[in-house]
Amino acid sequence: MAKSVFYHAGCPVCVSAEHDVITLIGEDQVEVVHLGEDRNRIAEAENAGVKSVPALVTPNGNVLHINFGASMADVKG
Amino acid sequence: MAKSVFYHAGCPVCVSAEHDVITLIGEDQVEVVHLGEDRNRIAEAENAGVKSVPALVTPNGNVLHINFGASMADVKG
């Protein structure tokens, strides 16, 4: 199975959700992308349909917005 | 590992998220509760911290609100 991608921006809500997602799905099944540090992937996240972080993009392309840390507008600053 | 509990209310957002969560985590790791049909578990969900559905309560008690289907107020009607 292809990996899911977990986008976050380092906020406390994001970090907590990251731990939960990794525990549930398995670390080897998730690529973690910190959009605050890896800003050239913001466009990729938006194209995938990510509207807020933290969000998990599944292997079949669905976006699961998990809790609410920050909007993409906030991430772009 | 204890199971996670996925609370939903049958809305399209819930059903889509349910499929994703089951695919990602594994059907045998998730108990699915339909609060529209199993209304006597609404209080249990609220006590767990569920504020909207769909939501996943992890084995360690964290609540992951996934996308947004309906508020608990709407579920209670």
Backbone of each chain as nested JSON, in Angstrom:
{
  "chains": [
    {"id": "A", "residues": [
      {"number": 1, "name": "MET", "atoms": {"N": [0.845, -1.196, 0.0], "CA": [0.0, 0.0, 0.0], "C": [0.876, 1.239, 0.0]}},
      {"number": 2, "name": "ALA", "atoms": {"N": [0.491, 2.223, -0.792], "CA": [1.202, 3.488, -0.781], "C": [1.069, 4.134, 0.588]}},
      {"number": 3, "name": "LYS", "atoms": {"N": [1.995, 5.017, 0.878], "CA": [1.958, 5.692, 2.169], "C": [0.911, 6.797, 2.179]}},
      {"number": 4, "name": "SER", "atoms": {"N": [0.401, 7.079, 3.371], "CA": [-0.359, 8.297, 3.583], "C": [0.637, 9.424, 3.839]}},
      {"number": 5, "name": "VAL", "atoms": {"N": [0.185, 10.656, 3.672], "CA": [1.03, 11.809, 3.978], "C": [0.345, 12.645, 5.046]}},
      {"number": 6, "name": "PHE", "atoms": {"N": [1.057, 12.885, 6.125], "CA": [0.528, 13.688, 7.223], "C": [1.176, 15.065, 7.163]}},
      {"number": 7, "name": "TYR", "atoms": {"N": [0.367, 16.096, 6.855], "CA": [0.868, 17.467, 6.788], "C": [0.593, 18.167, 8.103]}},
      {"number": 8, "name": "HIS", "atoms": {"N": [1.573, 18.848, 8.621], "CA": [1.344, 19.61, 9.844], "C": [2.234, 20.843, 9.839]}},
      {"number": 9, "name": "ALA", "atoms": {"N": [2.094, 21.653, 10.881], "CA": [2.868, 22.889, 10.925], "C": [3.491, 23.096, 12.298]}},
      {"number": 10, "name": "GLY", "atoms": {"N": [3.645, 22.015, 13.033], "CA": [4.39, 22.112, 14.285], "C": [3.612, 22.614, 15.486]}},
      {"number": 11, "name": "CYS", "atoms": {"N": [2.329, 22.938, 15.291], "CA": [1.546, 23.444, 16.416], "C": [1.245, 22.298, 17.391]}},
      {"number": 12, "name": "PRO", "atoms": {"N": [0.889, 22.633, 18.629], "CA": [0.617, 21.575, 19.618], "C": [-0.464, 20.597, 19.17]}},
      {"number": 13, "name": "VAL", "atoms": {"N": [-1.535, 21.116, 18.56], "CA": [-2.588, 20.226, 18.057], "C": [-2.013, 19.257, 17.029]}},
      {"number": 14, "name": "CYS", "atoms": {"N": [-1.127, 19.79, 16.182], "CA": [-0.527, 18.953, 15.132], "C": [0.331, 17.843, 15.731]}},
      {"number": 15, "name": "VAL", "atoms": {"N": [1.145, 18.195, 16.711], "CA": [2.079, 17.229, 17.28], "C": [1.313, 16.11, 17.972]}},
      {"number": 16, "name": "SER", "atoms": {"N": [0.271, 16.485, 18.693], "CA": [-0.545, 15.482, 19.369], "C": [-1.201, 14.551, 18.356]}},
      {"number": 17, "name": "ALA", "atoms": {"N": [-1.772, 15.125, 17.3], "CA": [-2.419, 14.297, 16.278], "C": [-1.402, 13.43, 15.558]}},
      {"number": 18, "name": "GLU", "atoms": {"N": [-0.204, 13.968, 15.349], "CA": [0.843, 13.193, 14.669], "C": [1.151, 11.921, 15.456]}},
      {"number": 19, "name": "HIS", "atoms": {"N": [1.307, 12.065, 16.76], "CA": [1.599, 10.898, 17.589], "C": [0.479, 9.867, 17.474]}},
      {"number": 20, "name": "ASP", "atoms": {"N": [-0.76, 10.344, 17.519], "CA": [-1.888, 9.42, 17.456], "C": [-1.936, 8.7, 16.108]}},
      {"number": 21, "name": "VAL", "atoms": {"N": [-1.748, 9.465, 15.037], "CA": [-1.832, 8.871, 13.697], "C": [-0.734, 7.835, 13.5]}},
      {"number": 22, "name": "ILE", "atoms": {"N": [0.473, 8.173, 13.947], "CA": [1.585, 7.235, 13.781], "C": [1.343, 5.978, 14.604]}},
      {"number": 23, "name": "THR", "atoms": {"N": [0.822, 6.152, 15.803], "CA": [0.525, 4.984, 16.633], "C": [-0.533, 4.11, 15.986]}},
      {"number": 24, "name": "LEU", "atoms": {"N": [-1.56, 4.734, 15.409], "CA": [-2.685, 3.977, 14.86], "C": [-2.331, 3.306, 13.541]}},
      {"number": 25, "name": "ILE", "atoms": {"N": [-1.659, 4.044, 12.676], "CA": [-1.446, 3.557, 11.306], "C": [-0.112, 2.825, 11.171]}},
      {"number": 26, "name": "GLY", "atoms": {"N": [0.859, 3.247, 11.963], "CA": [2.185, 2.657, 11.862], "C": [3.152, 3.624, 11.191]}},
      {"number": 27, "name": "GLU", "atoms": {"N": [4.307, 3.826, 11.816], "CA": [5.259, 4.844, 11.354], "C": [5.694, 4.617, 9.915]}},
      {"number": 28, "name": "ASP", "atoms": {"N": [5.809, 3.359, 9.516], "CA": [6.295, 3.077, 8.165], "C": [5.222, 3.286, 7.101]}},
      {"number": 29, "name": "GLN", "atoms": {"N": [3.999, 3.607, 7.537], "CA": [2.901, 3.817, 6.587], "C": [2.595, 5.293, 6.376]}},
      {"number": 30, "name": "VAL", "atoms": {"N": [3.326, 6.168, 7.057], "CA": [3.003, 7.593, 7.008], "C": [4.254, 8.414, 6.743]}},
      {"number": 31, "name": "GLU", "atoms": {"N": [4.179, 9.291, 5.749], "CA": [5.219, 10.288, 5.566], "C": [4.768, 11.56, 6.281]}},
      {"number": 32, "name": "VAL", "atoms": {"N": [5.624, 12.097, 7.13], "CA": [5.275, 13.303, 7.88], "C": [5.947, 14.505, 7.233]}},
      {"number": 33, "name": "VAL", "atoms": {"N": [5.146, 15.521, 6.902], "CA": [5.664, 16.733, 6.263], "C": [5.35, 17.932, 7.139]}},
      {"number": 34, "name": "HIS", "atoms": {"N": [6.391, 18.63, 7.576], "CA": [6.236, 19.844, 8.384], "C": [6.259, 21.03, 7.431]}},
      {"number": 35, "name": "LEU", "atoms": {"N": [5.073, 21.605, 7.198], "CA": [4.975, 22.664, 6.19], "C": [5.654, 23.959, 6.626]}},
      {"number": 36, "name": "GLY", "atoms": {"N": [5.863, 24.127, 7.919], "CA": [6.58, 25.31, 8.377], "C": [8.055, 25.243, 8.017]}},
      {"number": 37, "name": "GLU", "atoms": {"N": [8.594, 24.02, 8.009], "CA": [10.019, 23.845, 7.688], "C": [10.227, 23.505, 6.229]}},
      {"number": 38, "name": "ASP", "atoms": {"N": [9.21, 22.953, 5.602], "CA": [9.327, 22.454, 4.229], "C": [8.316, 23.223, 3.372]}},
      {"number": 39, "name": "ARG", "atoms": {"N": [8.558, 24.518, 3.275], "CA": [7.557, 25.415, 2.698], "C": [7.326, 25.187, 1.207]}},
      {"number": 40, "name": "ASN", "atoms": {"N": [8.257, 24.567, 0.554], "CA": [8.061, 24.322, -0.883], "C": [7.092, 23.163, -1.129]}},
      {"number": 41, "name": "ARG", "atoms": {"N": [6.566, 22.585, -0.086], "CA": [5.542, 21.545, -0.258], "C": [4.141, 22.059, 0.074]}},
      {"number": 42, "name": "ILE", "atoms": {"N": [4.025, 23.35, 0.379], "CA": [2.706, 23.921, 0.68], "C": [1.786, 23.805, -0.536]}},
      {"number": 43, "name": "ALA", "atoms": {"N": [2.304, 24.106, -1.72], "CA": [1.48, 24.035, -2.93], "C": [1.006, 22.599, -3.166]}},
      {"number": 44, "name": "GLU", "atoms": {"N": [1.903, 21.637, -2.919], "CA": [1.536, 20.223, -3.064], "C": [0.378, 19.868, -2.128]}},
      {"number": 45, "name": "ALA", "atoms": {"N": [0.465, 20.345, -0.891], "CA": [-0.606, 20.061, 0.075], "C": [-1.918, 20.687, -0.38]}},
      {"number": 46, "name": "GLU", "atoms": {"N": [-1.858, 21.923, -0.838], "CA": [-3.082, 22.597, -1.285], "C": [-3.679, 21.88, -2.489]}},
      {"number": 47, "name": "ASN", "atoms": {"N": [-2.823, 21.442, -3.384], "CA": [-3.327, 20.72, -4.559], "C": [-3.986, 19.399, -4.165]}},
      {"number": 48, "name": "ALA", "atoms": {"N": [-3.515, 18.815, -3.074], "CA": [-4.106, 17.568, -2.604], "C": [-5.444, 17.803, -1.919]}},
      {"number": 49, "name": "GLY", "atoms": {"N": [-5.772, 19.094, -1.644], "CA": [-7.049, 19.402, -1.029], "C": [-6.959, 19.744, 0.447]}},
      {"number": 50, "name": "VAL", "atoms": {"N": [-5.734, 19.92, 0.941], "CA": [-5.558, 20.244, 2.356], "C": [-5.971, 21.693, 2.604]}},
      {"number": 51, "name": "LYS", "atoms": {"N": [-6.918, 21.889, 3.507], "CA": [-7.421, 23.233, 3.798], "C": [-6.963, 23.725, 5.162]}},
      {"number": 52, "name": "SER", "atoms": {"N": [-6.615, 22.795, 6.034], "CA": [-6.091, 23.159, 7.346], "C": [-5.174, 22.031, 7.793]}},
      {"number": 53, "name": "VAL", "atoms": {"N": [-4.345, 22.335, 8.781], "CA": [-3.465, 21.307, 9.339], "C": [-3.814, 21.098, 10.806]}},
      {"number": 54, "name": "PRO", "atoms": {"N": [-3.575, 19.93, 11.348], "CA": [-3.039, 18.745, 10.69], "C": [-4.055, 18.081, 9.764]}},
      {"number": 55, "name": "ALA", "atoms": {"N": [-3.526, 17.449, 8.712], "CA": [-4.377, 16.722, 7.781], "C": [-3.631, 15.491, 7.279]}},
      {"number": 56, "name": "LEU", "atoms": {"N": [-4.402, 14.457, 7.027], "CA": [-3.83, 13.22, 6.514], "C": [-4.396, 12.961, 5.124]}},
      {"number": 57, "name": "VAL", "atoms": {"N": [-3.503, 12.848, 4.132], "CA": [-3.941, 12.495, 2.792], "C": [-3.718, 10.995, 2.621]}},
      {"number": 58, "name": "THR", "atoms": {"N": [-4.808, 10.278, 2.368], "CA": [-4.725, 8.819, 2.314], "C": [-4.16, 8.375, 0.966]}},
      {"number": 59, "name": "PRO", "atoms": {"N": [-3.756, 7.108, 0.873], "CA": [-3.193, 6.616, -0.397], "C": [-4.163, 6.764, -1.575]}},
      {"number": 60, "name": "ASN", "atoms": {"N": [-5.463, 6.754, -1.318], "CA": [-6.411, 6.916, -2.422], "C": [-6.805, 8.375, -2.646]}},
      {"number": 61, "name": "GLY", "atoms": {"N": [-6.108, 9.292, -1.981], "CA": [-6.278, 10.702, -2.292], "C": [-7.301, 11.448, -1.463]}},
      {"number": 62, "name": "ASN", "atoms": {"N": [-7.95, 10.762, -0.524], "CA": [-8.881, 11.472, 0.353], "C": [-8.114, 12.295, 1.375]}},
      {"number": 63, "name": "VAL", "atoms": {"N": [-8.7, 13.4, 1.78], "CA": [-8.081, 14.249, 2.791], "C": [-8.876, 14.145, 4.079]}},
      {"number": 64, "name": "LEU", "atoms": {"N": [-8.217, 13.751, 5.132], "CA": [-8.845, 13.733, 6.456], "C": [-8.281, 14.902, 7.245]}},
      {"number": 65, "name": "HIS", "atoms": {"N": [-9.109, 15.916, 7.458], "CA": [-8.694, 17.032, 8.303], "C": [-8.938, 16.626, 9.741]}},
      {"number": 66, "name": "ILE", "atoms": {"N": [-7.894, 16.612, 10.532], "CA": [-7.973, 16.077, 11.892], "C": [-7.87, 17.228, 12.882]}},
      {"number": 67, "name": "ASN", "atoms": {"N": [-8.882, 17.342, 13.723], "CA": [-8.959, 18.452, 14.668], "C": [-8.696, 19.749, 13.909]}},
      {"number": 68, "name": "PHE", "atoms": {"N": [-8.179, 20.747, 14.548], "CA": [-7.887, 21.973, 13.815], "C": [-6.715, 22.663, 14.473]}},
      {"number": 69, "name": "GLY", "atoms": {"N": [-5.638, 22.759, 13.731], "CA": [-4.468, 23.463, 14.254], "C": [-4.368, 24.84, 13.647]}},
      {"number": 70, "name": "ALA", "atoms": {"N": [-4.329, 24.906, 12.322], "CA": [-4.157, 26.183, 11.636], "C": [-4.682, 26.043, 10.218]}},
      {"number": 71, "name": "SER", "atoms": {"N": [-5.208, 27.137, 9.694], "CA": [-5.63, 27.138, 8.297], "C": [-4.397, 27.221, 7.399]}},
      {"number": 72, "name": "MET", "atoms": {"N": [-4.56, 26.855, 6.145], "CA": [-3.443, 26.961, 5.219], "C": [-3.028, 28.42, 5.058]}},
      {"number": 73, "name": "ALA", "atoms": {"N": [-3.987, 29.344, 5.174], "CA": [-3.64, 30.768, 5.097], "C": [-2.668, 31.139, 6.222]}},
      {"number": 74, "name": "ASP", "atoms": {"N": [-2.906, 30.583, 7.4], "CA": [-1.998, 30.853, 8.518], "C": [-0.63, 30.223, 8.273]}},
      {"number": 75, "name": "VAL", "atoms": {"N": [-0.63, 29.037, 7.691], "CA": [0.634, 28.361, 7.428], "C": [1.47, 29.172, 6.436]}},
      {"number": 76, "name": "LYS", "atoms": {"N": [0.778, 29.728, 5.441], "CA": [1.495, 30.519, 4.437], "C": [1.946, 31.862, 5.011]}},
      {"number": 77, "name": "GLY", "atoms": {"N": [1.259, 32.302, 6.064], "CA": [1.629, 33.531, 6.747], "C": [1.574, 34.744, 5.826]}}
    ]},
    {"id": "B", "residues": [
      {"number": 1, "name": "MET", "atoms": {"N": [-3.338, -4.24, 21.612], "CA": [-3.772, -2.849, 21.727], "C": [-5.289, -2.795, 21.787]}},
      {"number": 2, "name": "ALA", "atoms": {"N": [-5.812, -1.949, 22.663], "CA": [-7.243, -1.752, 22.727], "C": [-7.731, -1.142, 21.418]}},
      {"number": 3, "name": "LYS", "atoms": {"N": [-9.007, -1.325, 21.156], "CA": [-9.57, -0.779, 19.935], "C": [-9.798, 0.721, 20.055]}},
      {"number": 4, "name": "SER", "atoms": {"N": [-9.758, 1.374, 18.9], "CA": [-10.274, 2.729, 18.812], "C": [-11.776, 2.646, 18.607]}},
      {"number": 5, "name": "VAL", "atoms": {"N": [-12.481, 3.743, 18.878], "CA": [-13.916, 3.805, 18.628], "C": [-14.187, 4.94, 17.656]}},
      {"number": 6, "name": "PHE", "atoms": {"N": [-14.863, 4.602, 16.563], "CA": [-15.209, 5.599, 15.553], "C": [-16.694, 5.915, 15.696]}},
      {"number": 7, "name": "TYR", "atoms": {"N": [-16.992, 7.158, 16.101], "CA": [-18.386, 7.581, 16.258], "C": [-18.816, 8.336, 15.009]}},
      {"number": 8, "name": "HIS", "atoms": {"N": [-19.971, 8.007, 14.498], "CA": [-20.469, 8.737, 13.341], "C": [-21.993, 8.804, 13.423]}},
      {"number": 9, "name": "ALA", "atoms": {"N": [-22.589, 9.49, 12.436], "CA": [-24.04, 9.635, 12.455], "C": [-24.639, 9.369, 11.082]}},
      {"number": 10, "name": "GLY", "atoms": {"N": [-23.9, 8.654, 10.262], "CA": [-24.472, 8.211, 9.003], "C": [-24.441, 9.219, 7.866]}},
      {"number": 11, "name": "CYS", "atoms": {"N": [-23.91, 10.415, 8.126], "CA": [-23.862, 11.426, 7.059], "C": [-22.804, 11.032, 6.031]}},
      {"number": 12, "name": "PRO", "atoms": {"N": [-22.899, 11.607, 4.825], "CA": [-21.932, 11.238, 3.778], "C": [-20.483, 11.475, 4.191]}},
      {"number": 13, "name": "VAL", "atoms": {"N": [-20.224, 12.584, 4.882], "CA": [-18.853, 12.839, 5.347], "C": [-18.403, 11.727, 6.281]}},
      {"number": 14, "name": "CYS", "atoms": {"N": [-19.338, 11.282, 7.142], "CA": [-19.011, 10.222, 8.1], "C": [-18.685, 8.916, 7.386]}},
      {"number": 15, "name": "VAL", "atoms": {"N": [-19.493, 8.555, 6.404], "CA": [-19.322, 7.273, 5.733], "C": [-17.994, 7.24, 4.987]}},
      {"number": 16, "name": "SER", "atoms": {"N": [-17.67, 8.341, 4.332], "CA": [-16.403, 8.42, 3.619], "C": [-15.226, 8.297, 4.583]}},
      {"number": 17, "name": "ALA", "atoms": {"N": [-15.298, 9.018, 5.694], "CA": [-14.213, 8.962, 6.674], "C": [-14.117, 7.574, 7.296]}},
      {"number": 18, "name": "GLU", "atoms": {"N": [-15.265, 6.93, 7.501], "CA": [-15.267, 5.589, 8.084], "C": [-14.485, 4.629, 7.197]}},
      {"number": 19, "name": "HIS", "atoms": {"N": [-14.739, 4.693, 5.889], "CA": [-14.021, 3.809, 4.969], "C": [-12.518, 4.054, 5.038]}},
      {"number": 20, "name": "ASP", "atoms": {"N": [-12.147, 5.328, 5.086], "CA": [-10.719, 5.655, 5.127], "C": [-10.073, 5.155, 6.415]}},
      {"number": 21, "name": "VAL", "atoms": {"N": [-10.76, 5.388, 7.525], "CA": [-10.19, 5.001, 8.815], "C": [-10.041, 3.481, 8.901]}},
      {"number": 22, "name": "ILE", "atoms": {"N": [-11.061, 2.768, 8.443], "CA": [-10.991, 1.302, 8.494], "C": [-9.882, 0.782, 7.595]}},
      {"number": 23, "name": "THR", "atoms": {"N": [-9.734, 1.394, 6.422], "CA": [-8.666, 0.983, 5.52], "C": [-7.303, 1.231, 6.152]}},
      {"number": 24, "name": "LEU", "atoms": {"N": [-7.156, 2.38, 6.802], "CA": [-5.848, 2.771, 7.339], "C": [-5.493, 1.99, 8.597]}},
      {"number": 25, "name": "ILE", "atoms": {"N": [-6.442, 1.84, 9.478], "CA": [-6.133, 1.28, 10.797], "C": [-6.374, -0.226, 10.836]}},
      {"number": 26, "name": "GLY", "atoms": {"N": [-7.346, -0.678, 10.044], "CA": [-7.691, -2.093, 10.056], "C": [-9.011, -2.316, 10.76]}},
      {"number": 27, "name": "GLU", "atoms": {"N": [-9.887, -3.067, 10.111], "CA": [-11.253, -3.226, 10.6], "C": [-11.298, -3.809, 12.011]}},
      {"number": 28, "name": "ASP", "atoms": {"N": [-10.345, -4.69, 12.304], "CA": [-10.377, -5.352, 13.615], "C": [-9.846, -4.459, 14.73]}},
      {"number": 29, "name": "GLN", "atoms": {"N": [-9.376, -3.263, 14.369], "CA": [-8.847, -2.34, 15.38], "C": [-9.818, -1.214, 15.712]}},
      {"number": 30, "name": "VAL", "atoms": {"N": [-10.973, -1.213, 15.054], "CA": [-11.898, -0.093, 15.216], "C": [-13.304, -0.606, 15.504]}},
      {"number": 31, "name": "GLU", "atoms": {"N": [-13.91, -0.084, 16.555], "CA": [-15.329, -0.314, 16.779], "C": [-16.076, 0.872, 16.181]}},
      {"number": 32, "name": "VAL", "atoms": {"N": [-17.061, 0.595, 15.342], "CA": [-17.826, 1.661, 14.694], "C": [-19.168, 1.813, 15.404]}},
      {"number": 33, "name": "VAL", "atoms": {"N": [-19.473, 3.036, 15.837], "CA": [-20.723, 3.311, 16.541], "C": [-21.512, 4.364, 15.769]}},
      {"number": 34, "name": "HIS", "atoms": {"N": [-22.707, 4.012, 15.346], "CA": [-23.613, 4.923, 14.638], "C": [-24.524, 5.566, 15.679]}},
      {"number": 35, "name": "LEU", "atoms": {"N": [-24.252, 6.838, 15.999], "CA": [-24.988, 7.486, 17.092], "C": [-26.439, 7.774, 16.73]}},
      {"number": 36, "name": "GLY", "atoms": {"N": [-26.742, 7.791, 15.436], "CA": [-28.133, 7.988, 15.042], "C": [-28.973, 6.76, 15.352]}},
      {"number": 37, "name": "GLU", "atoms": {"N": [-28.336, 5.585, 15.256], "CA": [-29.054, 4.332, 15.501], "C": [-28.863, 3.843, 16.935]}},
      {"number": 38, "name": "ASP", "atoms": {"N": [-27.769, 4.274, 17.551], "CA": [-27.406, 3.776, 18.877], "C": [-27.362, 4.974, 19.822]}},
      {"number": 39, "name": "ARG", "atoms": {"N": [-28.547, 5.552, 20.01], "CA": [-28.601, 6.854, 20.673], "C": [-28.223, 6.787, 22.145]}},
      {"number": 40, "name": "ASN", "atoms": {"N": [-28.289, 5.614, 22.734], "CA": [-27.923, 5.528, 24.144], "C": [-26.403, 5.575, 24.343]}},
      {"number": 41, "name": "ARG", "atoms": {"N": [-25.651, 5.699, 23.25], "CA": [-24.203, 5.867, 23.413], "C": [-23.762, 7.314, 23.175]}},
      {"number": 42, "name": "ILE", "atoms": {"N": [-24.729, 8.216, 22.968], "CA": [-24.374, 9.619, 22.756], "C": [-23.666, 10.192, 23.985]}},
      {"number": 43, "name": "ALA", "atoms": {"N": [-24.181, 9.86, 25.165], "CA": [-23.573, 10.377, 26.389], "C": [-22.142, 9.862, 26.538]}},
      {"number": 44, "name": "GLU", "atoms": {"N": [-21.944, 8.592, 26.197], "CA": [-20.602, 8.003, 26.247], "C": [-19.647, 8.776, 25.338]}},
      {"number": 45, "name": "ALA", "atoms": {"N": [-20.127, 9.093, 24.138], "CA": [-19.282, 9.826, 23.189], "C": [-18.943, 11.209, 23.734]}},
      {"number": 46, "name": "GLU", "atoms": {"N": [-19.946, 11.89, 24.272], "CA": [-19.699, 13.229, 24.814], "C": [-18.727, 13.176, 25.986]}},
      {"number": 47, "name": "ASN", "atoms": {"N": [-18.88, 12.161, 26.827], "CA": [-17.965, 12.029, 27.955], "C": [-16.54, 11.775, 27.497]}},
      {"number": 48, "name": "ALA", "atoms": {"N": [-16.395, 11.125, 26.341], "CA": [-15.064, 10.869, 25.794], "C": [-14.457, 12.128, 25.189]}},
      {"number": 49, "name": "GLY", "atoms": {"N": [-15.292, 13.168, 25.019], "CA": [-14.767, 14.423, 24.472], "C": [-15.157, 14.673, 23.028]}},
      {"number": 50, "name": "VAL", "atoms": {"N": [-16.06, 13.857, 22.491], "CA": [-16.481, 14.019, 21.105], "C": [-17.381, 15.253, 20.988]}},
      {"number": 51, "name": "LYS", "atoms": {"N": [-16.991, 16.194, 20.144], "CA": [-17.752, 17.437, 19.967], "C": [-18.464, 17.473, 18.623]}},
      {"number": 52, "name": "SER", "atoms": {"N": [-17.995, 16.686, 17.671], "CA": [-18.635, 16.591, 16.364], "C": [-18.323, 15.214, 15.804]}},
      {"number": 53, "name": "VAL", "atoms": {"N": [-19.096, 14.816, 14.818], "CA": [-18.837, 13.545, 14.152], "C": [-18.522, 13.798, 12.686]}},
      {"number": 54, "name": "PRO", "atoms": {"N": [-17.771, 12.94, 12.034], "CA": [-17.143, 11.748, 12.586], "C": [-15.967, 12.064, 13.501]}},
      {"number": 55, "name": "ALA", "atoms": {"N": [-15.742, 11.196, 14.479], "CA": [-14.618, 11.347, 15.391], "C": [-14.094, 9.971, 15.774]}},
      {"number": 56, "name": "LEU", "atoms": {"N": [-12.794, 9.917, 15.974], "CA": [-12.152, 8.675, 16.38], "C": [-11.557, 8.862, 17.766]}},
      {"number": 57, "name": "VAL", "atoms": {"N": [-11.958, 8.024, 18.708], "CA": [-11.367, 8.057, 20.043], "C": [-10.315, 6.952, 20.088]}},
      {"number": 58, "name": "THR", "atoms": {"N": [-9.078, 7.363, 20.335], "CA": [-7.97, 6.412, 20.282], "C": [-7.909, 5.604, 21.573]}},
      {"number": 59, "name": "PRO", "atoms": {"N": [-7.152, 4.486, 21.555], "CA": [-7.064, 3.654, 22.762], "C": [-6.539, 4.406, 23.975]}},
      {"number": 60, "name": "ASN", "atoms": {"N": [-5.745, 5.456, 23.756], "CA": [-5.253, 6.224, 24.909], "C": [-6.159, 7.392, 25.269]}},
      {"number": 61, "name": "GLY", "atoms": {"N": [-7.331, 7.461, 24.636], "CA": [-8.324, 8.431, 25.058], "C": [-8.321, 9.752, 24.314]}},
      {"number": 62, "name": "ASN", "atoms": {"N": [-7.422, 9.915, 23.362], "CA": [-7.446, 11.155, 22.583], "C": [-8.598, 11.124, 21.589]}},
      {"number": 63, "name": "VAL", "atoms": {"N": [-9.132, 12.286, 21.288], "CA": [-10.211, 12.393, 20.312], "C": [-9.684, 13.062, 19.055]}},
      {"number": 64, "name": "LEU", "atoms": {"N": [-9.824, 12.37, 17.95], "CA": [-9.469, 12.955, 16.656], "C": [-10.773, 13.282, 15.938]}},
      {"number": 65, "name": "HIS", "atoms": {"N": [-11.065, 14.577, 15.829], "CA": [-12.228, 14.991, 15.053], "C": [-11.811, 15.033, 13.593]}},
      {"number": 66, "name": "ILE", "atoms": {"N": [-12.47, 14.263, 12.762], "CA": [-12.054, 14.094, 11.368], "C": [-13.057, 14.801, 10.466]}},
      {"number": 67, "name": "ASN", "atoms": {"N": [-12.529, 15.748, 9.665], "CA": [-13.401, 16.551, 8.816], "C": [-14.566, 17.07, 9.657]}},
      {"number": 68, "name": "PHE", "atoms": {"N": [-15.684, 17.305, 9.08], "CA": [-16.813, 17.771, 9.895], "C": [-18.1, 17.31, 9.264]}},
      {"number": 69, "name": "GLY", "atoms": {"N": [-18.827, 16.471, 9.965], "CA": [-20.111, 16.017, 9.463], "C": [-21.242, 16.736, 10.16]}},
      {"number": 70, "name": "ALA", "atoms": {"N": [-21.264, 16.641, 11.485], "CA": [-22.35, 17.233, 12.252], "C": [-21.873, 17.452, 13.684]}},
      {"number": 71, "name": "SER", "atoms": {"N": [-22.384, 18.5, 14.301], "CA": [-22.079, 18.735, 15.709], "C": [-22.867, 17.754, 16.566]}},
      {"number": 72, "name": "MET", "atoms": {"N": [-22.429, 17.555, 17.798], "CA": [-23.155, 16.671, 18.696], "C": [-24.558, 17.229, 18.957]}},
      {"number": 73, "name": "ALA", "atoms": {"N": [-24.715, 18.553, 18.929], "CA": [-26.037, 19.144, 19.106], "C": [-26.971, 18.689, 17.979]}},
      {"number": 74, "name": "ASP", "atoms": {"N": [-26.43, 18.623, 16.765], "CA": [-27.248, 18.158, 15.634], "C": [-27.587, 16.679, 15.789]}},
      {"number": 75, "name": "VAL", "atoms": {"N": [-26.627, 15.91, 16.287], "CA": [-26.855, 14.478, 16.455], "C": [-27.968, 14.234, 17.476]}},
      {"number": 76, "name": "LYS", "atoms": {"N": [-27.955, 15.054, 18.527], "CA": [-28.968, 14.9, 19.563], "C": [-30.323, 15.413, 19.086]}},
      {"number": 77, "name": "GLY", "atoms": {"N": [-30.291, 16.315, 18.099], "CA": [-31.535, 16.824, 17.528], "C": [-32.355, 17.564, 18.532]}}
    ]}
  ]
}
